[in-house]
Amino acid sequence: MQNLKIKRLKQAVIKASKGIWNAVPMIICVVLLIGLLNVLIPKSTYSKVFTNSIFDPVIGGALGSILAGSPITSYILGGEFLAQGVSLVAITAFIVSWVTVGIVTLPAEIVMLGKKFAITRNAISFVFAILVAIITVGVLNLL
């Protein structure tokens, strides 16, 4: 009985290791693509995109979804956007979608998690990023 458990454990470890090894090239490509997009698009471009309209949360969510990155980077960008006059609701939508939605990382997610799950997760995350931004700024305005 004990030998059977050890054998199954070894098989599981080998299978997981192969899966991770197969995903490494995709992960490296995603990281390089995100870095490239962050360098190629100047930060001053964002202030031109946001017009302080009712569409700012959608624009912020869309940009954050496309330009996915790390939370620390999003806080720095958020501070710069705020200094350039971008609305808080747009910045909040940008930050939430930057971290939770990933158009750039979608191919890797599809490989790792399946097409239906990855697309559904990203779509729900995008909608909630906009809702969270509107609710957060609404609550802040009440305080």
Rosetta silent file (secondary structure, phi, psi, omega in degrees, C-alpha in Angstrom):
SEQUENCE: MQNLKIKRLKQAVIKASKGIWNAVPMIICVVLLIGLLNVLIPKSTYSKVFTNSIFDPVIGGALGSILAGSPITSYILGGEFLAQGVSLVAITAFIVSWVTVGIVTLPAEIVMLGKKFAITRNAISFVFAILVAIITVGVLNLL
SCORE:     score description
SCORE:     0.000 S_00000001
   1 L     0.000  -44.338 -179.668    0.000    0.000    0.000 S_00000001
   2 H   -64.678  -39.825  179.676    2.810    2.410    0.937 S_00000001
   3 H   -64.160  -35.320  179.298    4.710    1.637   -2.283 S_00000001
   4 H   -65.659  -41.179  178.343    1.617    2.450   -4.342 S_00000001
   5 H   -64.897  -41.400  179.022    1.331    5.901   -2.694 S_00000001
   6 H   -65.196  -40.819  179.400    5.013    6.614   -3.305 S_00000001
   7 H   -63.250  -43.157  179.151    4.681    5.509   -6.931 S_00000001
   8 H   -65.864  -39.652  178.033    1.657    7.792   -7.449 S_00000001
   9 H   -61.797  -44.751  178.474    3.471   10.681   -5.788 S_00000001
  10 H   -61.627  -42.711  178.970    6.459   10.237   -8.096 S_00000001
  11 H   -62.878  -41.217  179.709    4.177   10.108  -11.134 S_00000001
  12 H   -64.963  -42.163  179.436    2.396   13.289  -10.016 S_00000001
  13 H   -64.202  -42.911  179.140    5.683   15.117   -9.455 S_00000001
  14 H   -63.900  -43.535 -179.644    7.003   14.043  -12.853 S_00000001
  15 H   -64.946  -43.265  178.328    3.782   15.098  -14.600 S_00000001
  16 H   -64.128  -40.733  179.255    3.730   18.484  -12.832 S_00000001
  17 H   -62.853  -42.238  177.591    7.403   19.055  -13.640 S_00000001
  18 H   -63.322  -40.948  179.019    6.810   18.343  -17.316 S_00000001
  19 H   -62.807  -43.212  178.662    3.852   20.733  -17.356 S_00000001
  20 H   -65.508  -44.596 -179.536    5.884   23.504  -15.773 S_00000001
  21 H   -60.856  -38.603  178.940    8.834   22.878  -18.088 S_00000001
  22 H   -69.366  -26.270 -178.868    6.551   23.059  -21.126 S_00000001
  23 H   -85.713  -15.216 -176.119    5.108   26.374  -19.903 S_00000001
  24 H   -56.976  -46.932  179.292    8.494   28.067  -19.326 S_00000001
  25 H   -60.346  -39.256  179.252    8.951   29.333  -22.923 S_00000001
  26 H   -66.538  -41.049 -179.813    5.445   30.848  -22.921 S_00000001
  27 H   -64.824  -42.542  178.425    6.027   32.515  -19.550 S_00000001
  28 H   -61.944  -42.800  178.685    9.342   33.982  -20.712 S_00000001
  29 H   -62.788  -41.588  179.918    7.690   35.369  -23.861 S_00000001
  30 H   -63.596  -45.748  179.768    4.880   36.951  -21.832 S_00000001
  31 H   -61.366  -43.406  179.271    7.319   38.622  -19.416 S_00000001
  32 H   -65.415  -39.591 -179.905    9.401   39.979  -22.317 S_00000001
  33 H   -66.613  -41.425  177.873    6.317   41.265  -24.149 S_00000001
  34 H   -62.503  -45.289  178.192    5.021   43.057  -21.047 S_00000001
  35 H   -60.894  -41.381  179.455    8.417   44.676  -20.508 S_00000001
  36 H   -63.493  -45.191  179.472    8.595   45.749  -24.146 S_00000001
  37 H   -63.277  -39.277 -179.840    5.130   47.348  -24.071 S_00000001
  38 H   -66.209  -30.291  179.762    5.941   49.219  -20.869 S_00000001
  39 H   -81.865  -38.903 -174.536    9.086   50.676  -22.432 S_00000001
  40 H   -73.277  -28.121 -177.459    7.635   51.540  -25.844 S_00000001
  41 L   -99.624  111.013 -179.245    4.605   53.470  -24.596 S_00000001
  42 L   -66.007  148.061 -177.844    5.637   56.711  -22.857 S_00000001
  43 L   -64.764  -28.200 -179.619    3.813   57.579  -19.641 S_00000001
  44 H   -67.925  -19.980  179.304    2.794   61.007  -20.996 S_00000001
  45 H   -63.985  -34.074 -175.073    0.628   59.262  -23.605 S_00000001
  46 H   -64.436  -37.835 -179.320   -1.822   58.148  -20.949 S_00000001
  47 H   -66.103  -24.651  177.610   -2.822   61.680  -19.932 S_00000001
  48 H   -78.011  -26.871 -177.068   -3.803   62.336  -23.555 S_00000001
  49 H   -77.020  -38.440 -178.347   -5.998   59.232  -23.668 S_00000001
  50 L   -85.014  128.866 -176.187   -8.059   60.087  -20.588 S_00000001
  51 L  -115.087   14.061 -176.978  -10.478   62.964  -21.129 S_00000001
  52 L    55.274   45.042  177.604  -12.184   63.012  -17.695 S_00000001
  53 L  -111.530 -178.010  179.455  -15.409   61.696  -19.211 S_00000001
  54 L   -70.782  -12.486  179.783  -17.791   58.943  -18.171 S_00000001
  55 L   -89.315   -4.295 -178.533  -15.797   56.554  -20.366 S_00000001
  56 H   -55.750  -41.765  178.196  -12.594   56.964  -18.334 S_00000001
  57 H   -63.053  -36.682  178.759  -13.159   53.813  -16.230 S_00000001
  58 H   -68.942  -42.009  178.022  -13.649   51.754  -19.386 S_00000001
  59 H   -64.438  -45.112  178.163  -10.585   53.303  -21.015 S_00000001
  60 H   -61.650  -42.905  178.018   -8.552   52.768  -17.840 S_00000001
  61 H   -64.331  -40.307  179.857   -9.739   49.176  -17.579 S_00000001
  62 H   -66.663  -44.796  178.403   -8.954   48.493  -21.221 S_00000001
  63 H   -63.314  -43.486  178.715   -5.449   49.973  -20.990 S_00000001
  64 H   -63.266  -34.868  178.886   -4.742   48.111  -17.775 S_00000001
  65 H   -67.362  -39.159 -177.664   -5.952   44.873  -19.371 S_00000001
  66 H   -76.747  -39.237 -173.123   -3.687   45.243  -22.368 S_00000001
  67 L  -100.604   39.165 -174.078   -0.618   46.485  -20.505 S_00000001
  68 L   -44.737  147.591 -179.772   -0.691   43.998  -17.612 S_00000001
  69 L  -165.539 -165.437 -176.789    2.033   44.283  -15.010 S_00000001
  70 L   -86.959  154.536 -179.575    2.979   44.055  -11.370 S_00000001
  71 H   -59.185  -40.408 -177.859    1.092   45.835   -8.572 S_00000001
  72 H   -59.943  -43.335  178.663    4.115   47.885   -7.513 S_00000001
  73 H   -63.982  -38.342 -178.102    4.484   49.323  -11.005 S_00000001
  74 H   -66.072  -33.810  178.199    0.780   50.149  -11.174 S_00000001
  75 H   -66.732  -39.889  178.354    0.961   52.243   -7.997 S_00000001
  76 H   -64.674  -46.700  177.599    3.808   54.283   -9.440 S_00000001
  77 H   -62.252  -41.004  178.826    1.933   54.791  -12.706 S_00000001
  78 H   -58.774  -42.164  177.457   -1.232   55.651  -10.766 S_00000001
  79 H   -63.674  -40.605  178.715    0.610   58.391   -8.879 S_00000001
  80 H   -67.682  -39.503  177.660    1.971   59.810  -12.126 S_00000001
  81 H   -62.188  -44.161 -179.839   -1.478   59.728  -13.736 S_00000001
  82 H   -60.513  -41.089  178.510   -2.966   61.543  -10.753 S_00000001
  83 H   -65.028  -27.635 -179.553   -0.262   64.216  -11.022 S_00000001
  84 L   -90.280    3.668  175.266   -1.138   64.643  -14.717 S_00000001
  85 L    91.528   12.816  177.696   -4.836   65.222  -13.959 S_00000001
  86 L   -74.736  141.637 -176.373   -6.262   61.809  -14.826 S_00000001
  87 L   -65.769  150.203 -178.412   -9.460   61.068  -12.879 S_00000001
  88 H   -64.419  -35.023  179.764   -9.268   58.809   -9.829 S_00000001
  89 H   -66.441  -37.352  177.154  -11.923   56.458  -11.195 S_00000001
  90 H   -67.556  -41.713  179.806   -9.859   55.901  -14.361 S_00000001
  91 H   -65.144  -41.886  179.481   -6.710   55.297  -12.329 S_00000001
  92 H   -63.970  -44.589  177.466   -8.485   52.834  -10.050 S_00000001
  93 H   -62.105  -40.054  178.341   -9.907   50.900  -13.008 S_00000001
  94 H   -60.676  -50.116 -176.534   -6.467   50.907  -14.596 S_00000001
  95 H   -63.506  -45.231 -177.907   -4.742   49.568  -11.469 S_00000001
  96 H   -65.254  -43.989  179.876   -7.320   46.848  -10.788 S_00000001
  97 H   -73.051  -31.248  177.169   -7.360   45.617  -14.381 S_00000001
  98 H   -55.457  -39.047 -175.170   -3.561   45.969  -14.671 S_00000001
  99 H   -91.522  -32.694 -171.513   -3.208   43.346  -11.959 S_00000001
 100 H  -101.376  -26.428 -177.546   -6.249   41.105  -12.552 S_00000001
 101 L  -109.631  144.264 -179.667   -6.830   41.094  -16.318 S_00000001
 102 L  -146.747   94.347  175.215   -4.213   40.096  -18.838 S_00000001
 103 L   -67.209  -39.623  179.873   -4.744   40.236  -22.582 S_00000001
 104 L   -66.484  -36.797 -178.294   -0.997   39.812  -23.052 S_00000001
 105 L   -87.755   -1.717 -177.091   -0.922   36.839  -20.690 S_00000001
 106 H   -57.216  -44.019  178.480   -4.067   35.248  -22.141 S_00000001
 107 H   -58.819  -39.048  178.223   -2.244   32.764  -24.413 S_00000001
 108 H   -67.978  -40.017  177.789   -0.279   31.438  -21.451 S_00000001
 109 H   -62.915  -40.342  179.620   -3.442   31.229  -19.353 S_00000001
 110 H   -62.212  -42.372  178.768   -5.204   29.307  -22.103 S_00000001
 111 H   -63.414  -43.608 -174.370   -2.360   26.789  -22.233 S_00000001
 112 H   -81.067  -37.365 -170.000   -2.252   26.393  -18.458 S_00000001
 113 H  -116.967  -11.958 -177.962   -5.938   26.682  -17.483 S_00000001
 114 L   102.213  148.207 -173.773   -8.001   26.072  -20.611 S_00000001
 115 H   -64.541  -49.141 -175.965   -9.593   28.429  -23.105 S_00000001
 116 H   -62.033  -46.467 -178.718  -13.075   28.691  -21.588 S_00000001
 117 H   -64.905  -45.301 -176.816  -11.833   29.323  -18.059 S_00000001
 118 H   -63.352  -44.530 -179.609   -9.165   31.848  -19.092 S_00000001
 119 H   -68.170  -42.747  178.620  -11.511   33.914  -21.247 S_00000001
 120 H   -62.510  -43.901 -179.655  -14.302   33.809  -18.663 S_00000001
 121 H   -62.081  -43.668 -179.587  -11.936   34.815  -15.851 S_00000001
 122 H   -67.471  -40.434  179.445  -10.548   37.748  -17.839 S_00000001
 123 H   -64.709  -45.700  179.024  -14.001   38.977  -18.901 S_00000001
 124 H   -64.878  -41.114  179.230  -15.362   38.847  -15.351 S_00000001
 125 H   -63.090  -37.662  178.924  -12.223   40.506  -13.997 S_00000001
 126 H   -64.472  -47.604 -179.943  -12.559   43.339  -16.524 S_00000001
 127 H   -61.951  -44.899 -179.498  -16.173   44.036  -15.594 S_00000001
 128 H   -68.388  -28.977  176.667  -15.384   43.907  -11.882 S_00000001
 129 H   -61.963  -42.324  179.055  -12.381   46.209  -12.340 S_00000001
 130 H   -68.631  -44.792  179.500  -14.697   48.903  -13.667 S_00000001
 131 H   -63.094  -43.373  178.769  -17.319   48.284  -10.964 S_00000001
 132 H   -61.713  -40.675  179.399  -14.709   48.306   -8.193 S_00000001
 133 H   -62.684  -46.687 -178.482  -13.307   51.582   -9.520 S_00000001
 134 H   -65.083  -45.059 -179.361  -16.707   53.285   -9.590 S_00000001
 135 H   -66.049  -43.209 -179.094  -17.683   51.987   -6.147 S_00000001
 136 H   -60.834  -49.038 -178.758  -14.311   52.828   -4.595 S_00000001
 137 H   -68.056  -35.964  176.252  -14.285   56.400   -5.835 S_00000001
 138 H   -61.479  -44.432  178.236  -17.973   56.788   -4.897 S_00000001
 139 H   -65.735  -42.348  178.400  -17.228   55.677   -1.336 S_00000001
 140 H   -60.833  -37.218  178.693  -14.166   57.939   -1.135 S_00000001
 141 H   -68.203  -29.307  178.296  -16.269   60.889   -2.248 S_00000001
 142 H   -74.317  -28.321 -179.718  -18.772   60.162    0.538 S_00000001
 143 L   -77.240    0.000    0.000  -16.044   60.207    3.165 S_00000001
